[in-house]
Amino acid sequence: MDKWDERFMALTEEVGSWASCLRRKVGAIIVKERRVMTTGYNGAPTGIRSCIERGECLRIKNNIESGTHAELCYAAHAEQNALIQAAKYGVNIDGATLYCTHQPCVICAKMIINAGIKRVVYKEGYPDEFSIRLFDEAGTAVEKFE
């Protein structure tokens, strides 16, 4: 890890503070050649009321365990939003690094791999070992930020 990793992880934390989720604040940024290409935070899709706006978390309300049933949530994950932003605005992220406040889940891992991200740096763990296995098999470098 170097000073750039520290800078980008600090920015990822800031982006995560924008999340509209009551349960967890997650931020992600995609960086290529030391340039921020896109950002993402966990939040409801455009036109959908967020948990903050609803005043309740669907996952908490239904006692859904962390790391399971990611589809049962109003929010899109931070990594998904960063990838979607790249697609929407035609930003080339092939070969880039994705920084994230939390280890990506398996759904995000599949998208990250297919988007051509070559390195993932995360700060907090997440109960999804299968995502790490997929990254390993795909040859995507994964590093826990210390």
N, C-alpha and C positions, 0 to 999 in steps of 0.2 A: 504494500500500500504506500502511496506517496501523497504529497500535498494536494494533488488534483483530486484523488479519491476523497480526501477529507473535505475539500470544498464542495464536491458534488454531493456527498452524503449530507452535508449541512443544508444544501439547497433542497435535497429530497425531503428532509424533515420539514422545511418551510412549506413545500408544496403539499405535504401530507396534512398540514394544519388547516388546509382549505377543505378537507373532506366533509361531506354532509352525512356521515355515518355516525350513529350514536355509540357503536360498539368498539370501533377501532379506526384510528386515523392512519391511513397508508398513503405514502407518496412515492412516485416513480419518475425518473427522468431518463431520457435516452440521449447519450452523448456520443459524438463521433468527432475524432480529431480535436479533442478538448473543447468542443462546441456543443452547447445544449441544442438538441434537435427538436425534442418535444417534452412535454410534461404530462403527468396524469395523477389524479387522486381518486380515491374510491368515492363514488357518488352516483346518484340516480341518473339515468339517461335523460337527455333533453326532453322536456315536456312531462316528465314523471315526477311526482312529488317525492322528496327525499324523506328519510326517517326523521330527520330534524323537523321538517315541515309537518309530518304526520304526528310527531310527538311520541313515537314508539318505534322500536326495532322489531321487525318481523321475526328475526332469528332469536332474539331474547324472548319475545312473546310466545314462540313455539318451542322454546327450550332446545334449539338446534346446536349441537356440539361443534366447537371450533374445528375446522379442517374437514367438515362433512357438509354435503348438500349445498355447495357454493351457489347453485342455481336458485336456491330459496332465499333471495335477498333482492331488495330494490336496487341496490348499487351494482355498478360495474366495477371491477377491480382496477386499482391504480395502473397496473401494468397494461391491462386491456385498454384503458383510456389513452395511455401514452402511445400504444400501437395504433389505435384507431385514429388518433390525431395525425400521425404520420401518413396513414393511408388517405385520410380526408384531404390533407393539404399537399400531397405528393412529395413528402420528404423521404429521401433515401436513407434508410437506417441499416442497410446491409453491412455487416461487419462492425456494428456499433456495440457500445457497452450500455447495459441497463442497470441503473442504480435504483434500489428500492429499500424502503424502510423495513420491509418484512420479506422473508423468503417467499418466492412465488409458489402458488399452488400448482397442481398438475395441469389444470386447464390453462392457466397462464403460461406454464412451461411449454406446452405444446405450441402455443401461439408465438412465444418468444423464439423458439427453435425455428419455426417456419418463417418467421420474419427475417432470419439471418443474423440475429443478435449473437455475437461471439463470446461475450463475457457478461456475467451477472454478478453484481456486488450487492449484498444485502446486510442489514444490521441485526434485525430480530429474527429468531427462528419461527417456524410455522409447522404444525403437526402434519406434514405431508412428505414422507420419505420417498414416495414414488416419483415426485417431481425431480429430486436430486438424481435418481437412477436414470431418468430420461435425459437430463442434461449431460450426465456422464456418457451415456451411450451415443448421444448426438455430437459429443466433442465440444460442448459449450462449457467454458470455464466458469466455475461458480466459486465465489469467495465470500466468506463471512467477514464483514468489516469489524475490526476490533478497535 
